[in-house]
Amino acid sequence: MTKVLVVDDEPQILRALRINLTARHYEVAVAADGSSALRQAASWHPDLVLLDLGLPDLDGIDVIHGLRGWTRVPILVLSGRAGNQDKIDALDAGADDYVTKPFGIEELLARIRAVTRRAGVQEAELAGIRIGEHTVDLVGKTVSGGLRLTPTEWHILEILLRNPGKLIPQRYLLTEVWGSKHVKETHYLRQYLAQLRKKLEQDPAHPRHLITEPGMGYRYTP
């Protein structure tokens, strides 16, 4: 069942979309502000985000940037902002499509089907990522050879593997995995990266894939 996170500060829109999407066999969660949306996305891992830009705490563009820091989940913007620049800003930030309010439910469903089809192709690429002698399947949450990872190890590994070649700052990883109160606990990351390398790298002392950038963060190198 496809998981959809609906982010909007208008209760009637949240209710209408939840009813319509649930009736069509989508699993739906809702958030009324940007901060809640980012927390819910990190814990629930939706397959699609429907996002209003006019939120009470964060601008929707900031929410897109926050999501794109760690996930490629399709983002479909639903907004009353009809200006071309608003659309350009949202798409440049990483949104996959833009629907102007008011919209018809059938058009919205067609847009949802289109972006999830495209995402399905991308997800297939995440089902066979090689690290040393192991194949990691981020979709099925499995590692070849029956290797088991803890939930925290999975969370860290998924952020890195979904951003190949990109430096992921320590502060970002700590916030995403443990919360903003732990941004100085860099020893958490050292401990968990050491565990991941021991499980996945052929030579944990000289890793080829899970790389430390001293004082900055970590990087997955394919």
N, C-alpha and C positions, 0 to 999 in steps of 0.2 A: 504494500500500500504506500503510495507516494505521500510524503510528509510535507505539509505546507505551513509555513509560518506567516501569518497575516499581521502586518504592523500598521496601525492606524489609530489616531486619537478620537475618531468619531465612533461611538458605541454602536450606532445603527448600521454602519458599514461593516464593522467587525461581526456583528450578529448576522447580517445578510450573507456575507461571504462564508462564514462558518456553516450556516445552514445549507447554502447552495453547494459548497464543496464537499461537505460531509455526505450529502445526498448522492453525490457522484463518486463516492468511495475514496475520497481523499481523507487522510488523517490530518486534522487541523489543530494548530495552536495559535493563540493570539497574543499580541503585545500592544500596549497603548502608548508607549514612548520608546525612544531610541535606546536608552540604557537597558531597559528590560529586553528589548529585541536582541541586543548583542549578547546578553547573558543567556537568553533562551537558545539562541543559535549555537552558542558554544557548548551548551549542555545537551541539547536535543538533536542537533545535527539534521536540520530539515533538508529536504530534497529541492525545495523552492522557497524563495522569500518574496512575498507581495508587500511592497513598501511604499507608504505615503511619504512625501518629502516634508510636509508641514507638521512636524512633531513638536510637542511642547518643550522638550529638553534639548534635543540635538537636532540639527538639520539633517534631513534624509541623506544628503550628500556625505555628511560625516559618518553616518551609519554604513553607507556603501564602502567608504574607505576602511572603516573598522572591520567589516566582513572580508574585504579583499586582502587584508593583511594576512589571512590564514586559510581562506576557503574559496573555492571556485563555484560555490552553490549558485545556481541561476537566480538572478534578482530581477523581478518584474516591477517596475515603478508604476504606482497608481497615484496620479496627482492632479490637483486642480490647476496647477501651473501649466498654462498652455503655450508659453513663449518658447521660441526655438532655442534660446540660450539655456533655458532650464533643461530642456531635453539633451542638448549637447553636453552640459555639465554632468548630468546624470550618467549618460553613456560613456563619457570620458573617464568618469570615476570608476566605472566597472559594471554598470547596470547592463543587462542583456536586452531589455525591451522597455518601452514607455507607453503607457495607456493614459489618456487624459480623461479625467472625470467631467461629466457623468459618462459611464460606459455601459454597454449592454453585456449581460452575463454570458451570452453565447460568444461574443467577440473575445471576452476575457478568457473563456475556457479554451478557445482556439489558440490564443496567444500562449496560454499555459502549456498546452500540448506541444506547441512548436518549440518553446525553450527547453522543455524537459526532454524532447527527442534529441536536441543538440547536446544537452548535458549527458545523455545516455552514451553518446559516442565518447565523450571525454572520460566518463566514469570507467568505460571499458579499458582505457589506457591505465587507470589506477588499479586494475585488478592483477597486474603482473609486473611489479616493480622489483628489479633485482638489486640486492645488497649482498655482496660477497657471494656465498653459495646459496643464499636464500632468496625466495620469491615472496614478496609481501603483497597481499591483496587487501587494499584499503576498503574496498566495497564489502567484501565478505568478512573482513576483520580476521584474516588467517595468515599464518606464516608457514611456508613449506617445511616439511619434516616434523610437523606437529609441535613446533616451537610455540611456547606460550608467553604472552606479554601481559603485564598488568594494565589496568585501565589508564593509569597515569603514563606508563610507557607508550601506550597506543596514542594518547592525546598528543604527547610531544612529537612522536614519530609522524603522526598524520599531518601536523602543521608543517614540519620540515619537508615531507615528501610531496605535499601539495604545492610546494613553492620551490621546485628544483633550481639550484644555482643561486637562489636568493638568500642574502644575509637576513636572518631572523634575529632581531635584537634580544638580548637577555631580558630586558624589562618587559618586552611584549610577551615572550614565552611565560615568564613568571605570572604576569597578569592574567593571561588566558587560562593557564593551568591551575594556579593556586589563588588568584585574586589579587586586587590592587594592594592589599595590606602586606603582601610578601615580595614586593619588587626588589628588596635588598637581599633576599635569601638566595644568592647566587650558588651557594653550595648545594641547594636542591638540584639545580640543573647539572652541576658537575657529577653528582651522584647518579642521577638517572641516565645521563648520556654515557657514563662509564658502564652502566648495566646494559644499555642498548648495544653498545659496541661489543661488549663481551658476548652477547647473544647473536649478533648479526655480522660483525666484521670478521674477516678471515684472520687479521692480525690486529686485535684491539689496541695494542700499544702504538700502532702506526695505521690509523684508520684511513680508508680511501673514500668513504662515502659520508660519514657523519663527522663533519669537520668543525673544530673549534676555531673561532676567530677571536684571539685573546683580547679581553677587555670590551668586546663588542657583542658577540652572540655566536650563533651556530648556523651551519649551512649544510644542506644535503647536496652532494655532488654526485650526479648519475655516473 
